[in-house]
């Protein structure tokens, strides 16, 4: 086809391209899941490989931060849901250079605070100390209404609650809902509902 001829797209071509896109996304998710196996060694997470945007060291810090914000409880946490991979993909595909710089800064500031408070990197601190560092940073930055940190934390929550784990295990999810009951006692509601 020459560049002067109009491009025509039929339904079959459109469907074929949609299938390729979905299959490619599923393949990437499967590869990401495979690379996450065996994350911990002796209680200290091994360094992650580099992401599409973040370096291996920064990716490891990001993984620890999201794990501290949404840890495993009676439901899987942010790492199991792949939130760190989601944020890395967003930085690679969506974020403007200043947003990337702001996310790098949040991750680096948390690491600097760990060194200042405990004399060691965030990746080497026990979970309780990481929690204290991130809790104090969270209170300070949200108190200042820090836009970069609010955006960072928002992306953690969006990544988690839009993942399959967040939507179907943390939130209640019913693929085919039953009857509409507009007014329920709070004791019957339990967890919030995914949309």
Backbone as a chain_set.jsonl record, in Angstrom:
{"seq": "XXXXXXXXXXXXXXXXXXXXXXXXXXXXXXXXXXXXXXXXXXXXXXXXXXXXXXXXXXXXXXXXXXXXXXXXXXXXXXXXXXXXXXXXXXXXXXXXXXXXXXXXXXXXXXXXXXXXXXXXXXXXXXXXXXXXXXXXXXXXXXXXXXXXXXXXXXXXXXXXXXXXXXXXXXXXXXXXXXXXXXXXXXXXXXXXXXX", "coords": {"N": [[0.843, -1.159, 0.0], [0.628, 2.172, -0.872], [1.711, 5.383, 0.398], [-0.107, 7.288, -0.337], [-2.543, 6.069, -0.665], [-5.724, 5.615, 0.883], [-6.06, 4.342, 4.205], [-7.691, 1.409, 5.073], [-9.637, -0.176, 7.484], [-10.867, -3.178, 8.541], [-13.35, -5.032, 10.403], [-12.323, -7.545, 11.103], [-9.504, -7.194, 11.031], [-9.238, -5.283, 13.043], [-10.147, -6.742, 15.299], [-8.184, -8.764, 15.324], [-5.883, -7.269, 15.937], [-6.604, -6.348, 18.47], [-6.65, -8.753, 19.892], [-3.929, -9.435, 19.769], [-2.873, -7.343, 21.311], [-4.048, -7.82, 23.853], [-3.09, -10.399, 24.355], [-0.337, -9.868, 24.398], [-0.157, -8.19, 26.647], [-0.988, -9.989, 28.632], [1.063, -11.841, 28.456], [3.261, -10.272, 29.287], [2.498, -9.776, 31.936], [2.594, -12.382, 32.939], [5.331, -12.935, 32.698], [6.336, -11.002, 34.442], [5.296, -11.93, 36.844], [6.656, -14.356, 37.083], [9.269, -13.442, 37.491], [9.15, -12.477, 40.041], [9.285, -14.478, 41.892], [10.63, -15.994, 44.81], [11.516, -13.77, 46.393], [12.495, -13.127, 48.917], [15.277, -13.6, 51.045], [16.6, -14.979, 53.739], [15.125, -13.168, 55.261], [15.771, -10.674, 54.257], [15.009, -8.874, 51.441], [16.021, -9.866, 48.187], [17.916, -8.088, 45.697], [15.981, -6.581, 43.206], [15.678, -7.133, 39.697], [16.419, -4.642, 37.234], [13.763, -2.404, 36.426], [11.536, -1.308, 33.829], [11.804, 1.398, 33.921], [12.904, 2.108, 36.498], [16.044, 1.638, 38.205], [17.8, -1.344, 39.327], [18.4, -1.132, 42.123], [16.801, 1.041, 42.95], [14.355, -0.002, 42.239], [14.13, -2.127, 44.026], [13.971, -0.688, 46.412], [11.56, 0.655, 45.934], [9.83, -1.535, 45.874], [9.961, -2.395, 48.557], [8.891, -0.151, 49.814], [6.221, 0.011, 48.819], [5.364, -2.421, 49.798], [5.451, -1.936, 52.508], [3.551, 0.072, 52.765], [1.176, -1.215, 51.891], [0.975, -4.024, 53.259], [1.192, -7.691, 53.296], [-1.608, -9.185, 54.728], [-4.45, -10.61, 56.001], [-5.12, -10.774, 53.467], [-3.421, -10.761, 50.262], [-0.671, -8.476, 49.791], [0.66, -5.351, 48.428], [2.993, -6.009, 46.95], [2.526, -8.637, 46.12], [0.422, -8.087, 44.446], [1.706, -6.825, 42.427], [2.262, -4.076, 42.401], [4.58, -2.482, 42.447], [5.7, -3.093, 39.963], [3.681, -2.135, 38.324], [3.847, 0.651, 38.906], [6.405, 1.138, 37.937], [5.991, 0.605, 35.192], [4.17, 2.649, 34.643], [5.822, 4.875, 35.009], [7.611, 4.475, 32.931], [5.957, 4.498, 30.635], [3.984, 6.515, 30.846], [4.502, 8.752, 32.537], [5.594, 12.155, 32.786], [8.805, 13.775, 32.402], [9.296, 15.408, 34.736], [7.565, 14.26, 36.609], [8.638, 11.702, 36.833], [11.083, 12.397, 37.982], [10.175, 13.411, 40.432], [9.086, 11.074, 41.62], [11.401, 9.506, 41.811], [12.72, 11.103, 43.657], [11.075, 10.868, 45.969], [11.467, 8.142, 46.609], [14.259, 8.142, 47.018], [14.509, 10.01, 49.121], [13.246, 8.663, 51.229], [15.051, 6.57, 51.572], [17.32, 8.037, 52.338], [16.428, 9.043, 54.778], [16.273, 6.695, 56.228], [18.976, 6.035, 56.446], [19.876, 8.26, 57.904], [18.419, 7.968, 60.305], [18.912, 5.323, 61.19], [21.375, 4.518, 60.327], [21.674, 2.841, 58.162], [20.768, 1.478, 54.928], [17.458, 1.603, 53.485], [16.722, -0.838, 52.395], [17.987, -2.648, 54.012], [16.943, -2.524, 56.512], [14.987, -3.796, 59.282], [11.5, -4.74, 59.124], [9.888, -3.316, 61.001], [11.352, -0.967, 61.542], [11.461, 0.127, 58.973], [8.743, 0.624, 58.646], [8.352, 2.65, 60.607], [9.936, 4.736, 59.538], [8.646, 5.232, 57.075], [6.047, 5.809, 57.948], [6.459, 8.197, 59.454], [7.431, 9.871, 57.434], [5.221, 9.875, 55.753], [3.255, 11.144, 57.377], [4.432, 13.671, 57.637], [4.706, 14.589, 54.923], [2.062, 14.429, 53.931], [0.911, 16.187, 55.713], [2.108, 18.542, 54.891], [0.881, 18.766, 52.534], [2.123, 17.748, 50.242], [2.441, 17.56, 46.877], [3.937, 15.785, 45.094], [4.347, 13.496, 46.767], [1.711, 12.828, 47.439], [0.777, 12.133, 44.922], [2.416, 9.935, 44.406], [1.592, 8.142, 46.469], [-1.074, 7.891, 45.79], [-0.844, 6.543, 43.337], [0.137, 4.099, 44.235], [-2.116, 3.143, 45.629], [-4.069, 3.129, 43.576], [-2.886, 1.297, 41.813], [-2.964, -1.002, 43.427], [-5.732, -1.415, 44.147], [-6.878, -1.672, 41.677], [-5.828, -3.933, 40.727], [-6.094, -7.504, 40.164], [-5.925, -8.921, 42.563], [-6.383, -6.89, 44.508], [-8.965, -6.042, 43.771], [-10.543, -8.347, 43.913], [-9.879, -9.869, 46.173], [-9.151, -8.215, 48.367], [-11.161, -6.265, 48.231], [-14.712, -6.795, 48.058], [-16.087, -8.728, 45.485], [-18.351, -9.385, 42.942], [-19.013, -11.081, 40.163], [-21.384, -11.577, 38.761], [-23.827, -9.942, 39.985], [-26.385, -10.377, 42.503], [-29.615, -9.685, 43.692], [-30.616, -6.22, 44.069], [-30.03, -4.568, 46.961], [-30.646, -1.842, 48.511], [-30.38, -0.718, 51.052], [-28.547, -1.709, 53.693], [-27.696, -3.308, 56.796], [-24.733, -2.269, 58.458], [-23.203, -4.323, 59.549], [-23.562, -6.446, 57.824], [-22.171, -5.793, 55.595], [-19.287, -5.907, 55.571], [-16.264, -6.038, 53.908], [-15.384, -3.369, 51.598], [-16.913, -2.802, 48.358], [-15.779, -3.724, 45.116], [-15.863, -1.988, 41.992]], "CA": [[0.0, 0.0, 0.0], [1.425, 3.394, -0.931], [1.315, 6.337, 1.431], [-1.199, 8.116, -0.835], [-3.806, 5.326, -0.595], [-6.341, 5.684, 2.219], [-5.97, 3.093, 4.963], [-8.996, 0.886, 5.456], [-9.555, -1.167, 8.557], [-12.127, -3.898, 8.687], [-13.58, -5.568, 11.731], [-11.426, -8.68, 11.334], [-8.183, -6.636, 11.35], [-9.35, -4.641, 14.339], [-10.198, -7.797, 16.311], [-6.883, -9.426, 15.378], [-4.967, -6.382, 16.657], [-7.015, -6.342, 19.874], [-6.194, -10.018, 20.474], [-2.479, -9.316, 19.951], [-2.616, -6.454, 22.445], [-4.411, -8.51, 25.092], [-2.129, -11.497, 24.535], [0.948, -9.28, 24.781], [-0.262, -7.737, 28.034], [-1.017, -11.185, 29.484], [2.419, -12.397, 28.452], [4.106, -9.429, 30.136], [2.129, -10.03, 33.328], [3.096, -13.708, 33.318], [6.776, -12.806, 32.879], [6.57, -10.239, 35.667], [4.996, -12.812, 37.977], [7.746, -15.33, 37.196], [10.48, -12.802, 37.989], [8.961, -12.098, 41.424], [9.372, -15.617, 42.785], [11.838, -16.057, 45.632], [11.975, -12.416, 46.647], [13.172, -12.946, 50.182], [16.365, -14.521, 51.372], [17.028, -14.685, 55.097], [14.415, -12.016, 55.792], [16.114, -9.455, 53.528], [14.7, -9.088, 50.027], [17.102, -9.775, 47.208], [17.752, -6.979, 44.761], [15.192, -6.859, 42.013], [16.293, -6.704, 38.462], [15.926, -3.32, 36.875], [12.468, -2.336, 35.762], [11.598, -0.61, 32.545], [12.278, 2.745, 34.214], [13.736, 2.162, 37.693], [17.23, 0.78, 38.297], [17.593, -2.472, 40.233], [18.41, -0.695, 43.52], [15.607, 1.858, 43.186], [13.204, -0.909, 42.126], [14.066, -2.845, 45.304], [13.45, 0.267, 47.404], [10.149, 0.852, 45.618], [9.118, -2.749, 46.288], [9.862, -2.366, 50.017], [7.998, 0.945, 50.2], [4.817, -0.377, 48.579], [5.078, -3.532, 50.705], [5.222, -1.352, 53.833], [2.289, 0.813, 52.707], [0.104, -2.226, 51.849], [1.633, -5.319, 53.485], [0.355, -8.887, 53.344], [-2.34, -9.403, 55.979], [-5.272, -11.767, 55.671], [-5.166, -10.747, 51.997], [-2.109, -10.419, 49.729], [-0.353, -7.058, 49.785], [0.988, -4.632, 47.197], [4.008, -6.711, 46.151], [1.849, -9.768, 45.475], [-0.428, -7.539, 43.39], [2.567, -6.271, 41.378], [2.14, -2.618, 42.379], [5.878, -1.894, 42.086], [5.827, -3.259, 38.512], [2.717, -1.193, 37.75], [4.402, 2.003, 39.004], [7.533, 1.179, 36.998], [5.427, 0.725, 33.846], [3.607, 3.992, 34.519], [6.934, 5.819, 34.832], [8.192, 4.253, 31.61], [5.027, 4.736, 29.526], [3.008, 7.58, 31.031], [4.945, 9.912, 33.308], [6.427, 13.208, 32.228], [10.111, 13.776, 33.079], [9.255, 15.967, 36.093], [6.905, 13.275, 37.474], [9.654, 10.662, 37.105], [12.045, 12.978, 38.922], [9.52, 13.49, 41.739], [9.0, 9.723, 42.174], [12.77, 9.162, 42.201], [13.032, 11.866, 44.864], [10.361, 10.254, 47.098], [12.164, 6.893, 46.941], [15.587, 8.474, 47.545], [14.362, 10.664, 50.429], [12.966, 7.63, 52.226], [16.313, 5.872, 51.83], [18.179, 8.961, 53.095], [15.924, 9.094, 56.152], [16.666, 5.439, 56.879], [20.401, 6.155, 56.776], [20.005, 9.255, 58.976], [17.821, 7.481, 61.552], [19.393, 4.005, 61.64], [22.72, 4.264, 59.829], [21.687, 1.807, 57.12], [19.829, 1.677, 53.823], [16.081, 1.134, 53.646], [16.656, -2.247, 52.005], [18.607, -3.5, 55.018], [16.278, -2.347, 57.807], [13.862, -4.695, 59.569], [10.202, -4.202, 58.729], [9.384, -2.35, 61.979], [12.049, 0.298, 61.333], [10.969, 0.677, 57.69], [7.406, 1.149, 58.904], [8.486, 3.924, 61.315], [10.458, 5.738, 58.597], [7.616, 5.564, 56.076], [4.934, 6.451, 58.666], [6.834, 9.577, 59.764], [7.504, 10.588, 56.147], [3.838, 9.996, 55.311], [2.612, 12.181, 58.18], [5.037, 14.968, 57.295], [4.413, 15.008, 53.552], [0.631, 14.677, 53.795], [0.661, 17.413, 56.476], [2.544, 19.664, 54.049], [0.129, 18.651, 51.28], [3.142, 17.562, 49.204], [1.835, 16.986, 45.68], [4.644, 14.594, 44.595], [4.097, 12.322, 47.598], [0.299, 12.468, 47.281], [0.668, 11.449, 43.63], [3.066, 8.638, 44.594], [0.744, 7.277, 47.275], [-2.268, 7.637, 44.995], [-0.526, 5.515, 42.346], [0.208, 2.828, 44.977], [-3.493, 2.702, 45.899], [-4.719, 2.822, 42.296], [-2.303, 0.046, 41.341], [-3.415, -2.129, 44.24], [-7.176, -1.673, 44.087], [-7.265, -2.02, 40.306], [-5.266, -5.246, 40.402], [-7.028, -8.6, 40.425], [-5.881, -9.212, 44.0], [-7.052, -5.815, 45.236], [-10.389, -5.958, 43.437], [-11.318, -9.564, 44.196], [-9.572, -10.444, 47.48], [-9.233, -7.165, 49.386], [-12.534, -5.771, 48.118], [-15.669, -7.827, 47.661], [-16.343, -8.665, 44.052], [-19.318, -10.344, 42.46], [-19.059, -10.932, 38.723], [-22.8, -11.475, 38.402], [-24.465, -9.64, 41.264], [-27.766, -10.816, 42.691], [-30.602, -8.627, 43.814], [-30.189, -4.935, 44.598], [-30.528, -4.237, 48.3], [-30.104, -0.497, 48.653], [-30.132, -0.351, 52.441], [-28.099, -2.887, 54.436], [-26.999, -3.034, 58.055], [-23.281, -2.242, 58.27], [-22.637, -5.617, 59.933], [-23.651, -7.368, 56.686], [-21.388, -5.291, 54.454], [-17.915, -6.43, 55.585], [-15.33, -5.243, 53.1], [-15.985, -2.513, 50.57], [-17.149, -3.486, 47.088], [-15.106, -3.27, 43.913], [-16.844, -1.694, 40.943]], "C": [[0.902, 1.24, 0.0], [0.9, 4.376, 0.092], [0.165, 7.231, 0.979], [-2.553, 7.412, -0.762], [-4.399, 5.438, 0.803], [-6.267, 4.312, 2.904], [-7.373, 2.653, 5.356], [-8.777, -0.198, 6.507], [-10.909, -1.855, 8.628], [-12.212, -4.493, 10.089], [-12.618, -6.7, 12.069], [-10.025, -8.185, 11.735], [-8.191, -6.017, 12.74], [-9.37, -5.67, 15.467], [-8.861, -8.508, 16.463], [-5.888, -8.572, 16.173], [-5.306, -6.327, 18.142], [-6.543, -7.61, 20.582], [-4.683, -9.982, 20.708], [-2.147, -8.445, 21.158], [-2.909, -7.144, 23.763], [-3.43, -9.644, 25.379], [-0.768, -10.99, 24.964], [0.94, -8.829, 26.225], [-0.264, -8.931, 28.99], [0.363, -11.813, 29.572], [3.367, -11.602, 29.338], [3.787, -9.654, 31.607], [2.654, -11.376, 33.803], [4.607, -13.66, 33.548], [7.1, -12.054, 34.159], [6.335, -11.121, 36.885], [6.108, -13.828, 38.183], [8.978, -14.703, 37.824], [10.361, -12.445, 39.462], [9.133, -13.261, 42.389], [10.69, -15.592, 43.546], [12.387, -14.695, 45.975], [12.785, -12.3, 47.926], [14.199, -14.035, 50.445], [16.858, -14.152, 52.751], [16.352, -13.447, 55.67], [14.712, -10.709, 55.078], [15.855, -9.697, 52.054], [15.939, -8.979, 49.154], [16.85, -8.581, 46.309], [16.917, -7.429, 43.58], [16.037, -6.539, 40.806], [15.775, -5.323, 38.127], [14.556, -3.426, 36.213], [12.645, -1.679, 34.407], [12.08, 0.819, 32.742], [13.268, 2.746, 35.381], [14.934, 1.224, 37.59], [16.926, -0.356, 39.262], [17.517, -2.052, 41.683], [17.149, 0.109, 43.824], [14.34, 1.0, 43.1], [13.035, -1.703, 43.419], [13.513, -1.942, 46.389], [11.958, 0.488, 47.188], [9.327, -0.336, 46.099], [8.933, -2.772, 47.806], [8.895, -1.287, 50.496], [6.544, 0.538, 49.998], [4.416, -1.539, 49.477], [4.797, -3.022, 52.115], [3.901, -0.595, 53.865], [1.102, -0.147, 52.704], [0.751, -3.602, 51.999], [0.642, -6.482, 53.336], [-0.315, -8.945, 54.716], [-3.147, -10.671, 55.768], [-5.535, -11.818, 54.172], [-3.773, -10.384, 51.49], [-1.919, -8.902, 49.64], [0.033, -6.529, 48.411], [2.019, -5.358, 46.338], [3.381, -7.89, 45.423], [0.969, -9.302, 44.324], [0.387, -6.908, 42.264], [2.533, -4.755, 41.279], [3.455, -1.955, 41.978], [6.113, -1.995, 40.579], [4.895, -2.296, 37.79], [3.279, 0.23, 37.76], [5.571, 2.156, 38.035], [7.034, 1.343, 35.559], [4.826, 2.101, 33.622], [4.711, 5.03, 34.318], [7.529, 5.693, 33.432], [7.265, 4.724, 30.486], [4.188, 5.996, 29.642], [3.612, 8.86, 31.574], [5.79, 10.883, 32.497], [7.761, 13.2, 32.971], [10.077, 14.351, 34.497], [8.558, 15.028, 37.075], [7.882, 12.154, 37.819], [10.648, 11.155, 38.147], [11.454, 13.048, 40.329], [9.411, 12.111, 42.397], [10.379, 9.231, 42.61], [13.12, 9.826, 43.533], [12.348, 11.273, 46.096], [11.107, 8.999, 47.555], [13.519, 7.189, 47.586], [15.507, 9.143, 48.918], [14.073, 9.652, 51.529], [14.233, 6.852, 52.574], [17.261, 6.745, 52.653], [17.732, 9.057, 54.548], [16.272, 7.825, 56.91], [18.121, 5.506, 57.309], [20.588, 7.128, 57.937], [19.509, 8.706, 60.316], [18.486, 6.218, 62.09], [20.775, 3.644, 61.114], [22.803, 3.183, 58.774], [20.602, 2.093, 56.09], [18.463, 1.071, 54.138], [15.975, -0.364, 53.377], [17.222, -3.181, 53.07], [17.936, -3.392, 56.388], [15.21, -3.409, 58.017], [12.54, -3.974, 59.277], [9.691, -3.137, 59.698], [10.043, -0.993, 61.791], [11.645, 0.941, 60.014], [9.605, 1.31, 57.884], [7.484, 2.511, 59.585], [8.953, 5.034, 60.383], [9.35, 6.188, 57.648], [6.423, 6.235, 56.744], [5.245, 7.921, 58.954], [6.888, 10.436, 58.494], [6.088, 10.863, 55.64], [3.128, 11.13, 56.061], [3.129, 13.566, 57.816], [4.587, 15.452, 55.924], [2.926, 15.254, 53.331], [0.221, 15.915, 54.569], [1.037, 18.659, 55.69], [1.739, 19.745, 52.757], [1.091, 18.56, 50.087], [2.539, 16.847, 47.992], [2.607, 15.762, 45.17], [4.354, 13.344, 45.433], [2.643, 11.882, 47.503], [0.097, 11.694, 45.978], [1.276, 10.048, 43.722], [2.137, 7.682, 45.338], [-0.549, 6.933, 46.532], [-2.017, 6.523, 43.98], [-0.376, 4.144, 43.004], [-1.205, 2.278, 45.188], [-4.235, 2.332, 44.622], [-4.202, 1.488, 41.762], [-2.825, -1.154, 42.107], [-4.892, -2.429, 44.027], [-7.701, -1.91, 42.674], [-6.625, -3.331, 39.852], [-6.314, -6.315, 40.688], [-7.084, -8.921, 41.918], [-6.647, -8.161, 44.782], [-8.552, -5.804, 45.012], [-11.18, -7.18, 43.871], [-11.031, -10.182, 45.565], [-9.65, -9.415, 48.598], [-10.629, -6.555, 49.399], [-13.446, -6.945, 47.803], [-15.964, -7.643, 46.178], [-17.333, -9.754, 43.678], [-19.46, -10.122, 40.962], [-20.492, -10.77, 38.24], [-23.549, -11.213, 39.698], [-25.905, -10.142, 41.299], [-28.682, -9.62, 42.779], [-29.985, -7.35, 44.375], [-30.848, -4.72, 45.942], [-29.893, -2.907, 48.671], [-29.737, -0.134, 50.087], [-29.806, -1.624, 53.231], [-27.552, -2.473, 55.795], [-25.491, -3.136, 57.822], [-22.639, -3.575, 58.613], [-22.681, -6.641, 58.794], [-22.727, -6.976, 55.542], [-19.985, -5.857, 54.443], [-16.976, -5.512, 54.854], [-16.082, -4.386, 52.098], [-16.091, -3.29, 49.258], [-16.323, -2.883, 45.98], [-16.165, -2.96, 42.872], [-16.505, -2.387, 39.666]], "O": [[1.837, 1.328, 0.796], [-0.214, 4.23, 0.596], [-0.478, 7.869, 1.812], [-3.594, 8.067, -0.794], [-3.674, 5.366, 1.795], [-6.395, 3.271, 2.26], [-8.147, 3.437, 5.905], [-7.859, -1.012, 6.417], [-11.95, -1.211, 8.757], [-11.249, -4.452, 10.854], [-12.15, -6.798, 13.203], [-9.432, -8.708, 12.678], [-7.257, -6.208, 13.518], [-8.69, -5.496, 16.478], [-8.44, -8.823, 17.576], [-5.135, -9.1, 16.992], [-4.409, -6.265, 18.982], [-6.092, -7.558, 21.727], [-4.209, -10.453, 21.742], [-1.248, -8.768, 21.935], [-2.108, -7.065, 24.695], [-2.994, -9.822, 26.516], [-0.109, -11.608, 25.801], [1.907, -9.05, 26.954], [0.383, -8.891, 30.036], [0.782, -12.264, 30.638], [4.181, -12.179, 30.057], [4.694, -9.718, 32.437], [3.11, -11.5, 34.94], [5.109, -14.275, 34.489], [8.027, -12.42, 34.881], [7.095, -11.062, 37.851], [6.47, -14.133, 39.319], [9.668, -15.353, 38.609], [11.373, -12.135, 40.091], [9.128, -13.049, 43.601], [11.73, -15.221, 43.002], [13.592, -14.468, 45.865], [13.677, -11.457, 48.012], [14.011, -15.207, 50.117], [17.48, -13.103, 52.919], [16.949, -12.745, 56.486], [13.99, -9.73, 55.264], [16.418, -10.624, 51.471], [16.792, -8.115, 49.359], [15.718, -8.117, 46.173], [17.118, -8.511, 43.027], [16.995, -5.77, 40.884], [14.775, -4.886, 38.696], [14.242, -4.405, 35.536], [13.761, -1.52, 33.911], [12.693, 1.398, 31.845], [14.352, 3.319, 35.271], [14.858, 0.161, 36.974], [15.902, -0.331, 39.945], [16.665, -2.549, 42.421], [16.5, -0.118, 44.846], [13.367, 1.252, 43.81], [11.907, -1.926, 43.861], [12.686, -2.366, 47.195], [11.183, 0.506, 48.144], [8.248, -0.161, 46.666], [7.86, -3.132, 48.29], [8.167, -1.487, 51.468], [5.722, 0.7, 50.9], [3.256, -1.638, 49.878], [3.994, -3.611, 52.838], [3.203, -0.614, 54.879], [0.129, 0.07, 53.426], [1.043, -4.269, 51.006], [-0.57, -6.283, 53.26], [0.343, -8.772, 55.742], [-2.59, -11.703, 55.393], [-6.103, -12.786, 53.666], [-3.009, -9.756, 52.222], [-2.874, -8.151, 49.441], [-0.223, -7.155, 47.383], [1.924, -5.323, 45.111], [3.665, -8.121, 44.248], [0.786, -10.024, 43.344], [-0.179, -6.498, 41.251], [2.749, -4.198, 40.203], [3.447, -0.967, 41.244], [6.67, -1.074, 39.981], [5.262, -1.711, 36.771], [3.204, 0.938, 36.756], [5.708, 3.193, 37.385], [7.593, 2.13, 34.795], [4.952, 2.665, 32.535], [4.545, 5.966, 33.535], [7.906, 6.694, 32.822], [7.73, 5.287, 29.496], [3.718, 6.507, 28.626], [3.267, 9.948, 31.113], [6.586, 10.489, 31.645], [7.836, 12.661, 34.076], [10.762, 13.834, 35.379], [8.915, 14.997, 38.253], [7.944, 11.711, 38.965], [11.009, 10.429, 39.073], [12.149, 12.777, 41.308], [9.622, 11.989, 43.604], [10.511, 8.609, 43.664], [13.725, 9.214, 44.412], [12.965, 11.181, 47.157], [11.348, 8.816, 48.748], [13.886, 6.563, 48.581], [16.34, 8.877, 49.784], [14.596, 9.771, 52.636], [14.461, 6.516, 53.737], [17.93, 6.251, 53.56], [18.565, 9.143, 55.45], [16.538, 7.874, 58.111], [18.465, 5.081, 58.412], [21.365, 6.859, 58.853], [20.124, 8.96, 61.352], [18.612, 6.052, 63.303], [21.293, 2.571, 61.426], [23.885, 2.657, 58.511], [19.656, 2.84, 56.341], [18.34, 0.153, 54.949], [15.227, -1.072, 54.052], [16.963, -4.384, 53.034], [18.322, -4.095, 57.322], [14.594, -3.875, 57.058], [12.492, -2.747, 59.197], [9.114, -2.143, 59.257], [9.369, 0.034, 61.87], [11.5, 2.161, 59.937], [9.33, 2.39, 57.362], [6.77, 3.436, 59.197], [8.429, 6.147, 60.428], [9.144, 7.384, 57.445], [5.836, 7.148, 56.163], [4.404, 8.791, 58.729], [6.444, 11.584, 58.491], [5.797, 11.957, 55.156], [2.477, 11.974, 55.445], [2.356, 14.517, 57.7], [4.14, 16.59, 55.777], [2.557, 16.189, 52.62], [-0.697, 16.627, 54.162], [0.385, 19.697, 55.798], [1.9, 20.684, 51.977], [0.892, 19.212, 49.062], [2.172, 15.675, 48.074], [1.97, 14.764, 44.835], [4.141, 12.263, 44.885], [2.366, 10.683, 47.487], [-0.658, 10.723, 45.934], [0.722, 9.09, 43.184], [1.916, 6.553, 44.899], [-1.054, 5.815, 46.637], [-2.871, 5.659, 43.78], [-0.725, 3.131, 42.398], [-1.459, 1.097, 44.956], [-4.952, 1.332, 44.588], [-4.983, 0.649, 41.313], [-3.098, -2.202, 41.521], [-5.262, -3.571, 43.758], [-8.854, -2.307, 42.501], [-6.852, -3.784, 38.731], [-7.304, -6.058, 41.374], [-8.158, -9.163, 42.469], [-7.474, -8.499, 45.63], [-9.324, -5.583, 45.945], [-12.369, -7.068, 44.167], [-11.853, -10.945, 46.073], [-10.166, -9.716, 49.674], [-11.211, -6.354, 50.465], [-12.982, -7.982, 47.328], [-16.074, -6.517, 45.691], [-17.165, -10.913, 44.057], [-19.971, -9.086, 40.535], [-20.775, -9.915, 37.401], [-23.871, -12.148, 40.431], [-26.551, -10.306, 40.264], [-28.539, -8.656, 42.028], [-28.967, -7.389, 45.066], [-32.074, -4.692, 46.05], [-28.738, -2.856, 49.094], [-28.851, 0.694, 50.298], [-30.657, -2.494, 53.415], [-26.996, -1.383, 55.925], [-25.033, -3.996, 57.07], [-21.62, -3.93, 58.022], [-21.912, -7.603, 58.803], [-22.527, -7.76, 54.615], [-19.515, -6.263, 53.38], [-16.906, -4.321, 55.158], [-17.248, -4.634, 51.788], [-15.431, -4.314, 49.08], [-16.176, -1.663, 45.905], [-17.23, -3.577, 42.854], [-17.227, -2.248, 38.678]]}, "num_chains": 1, "name": "protein.A"}
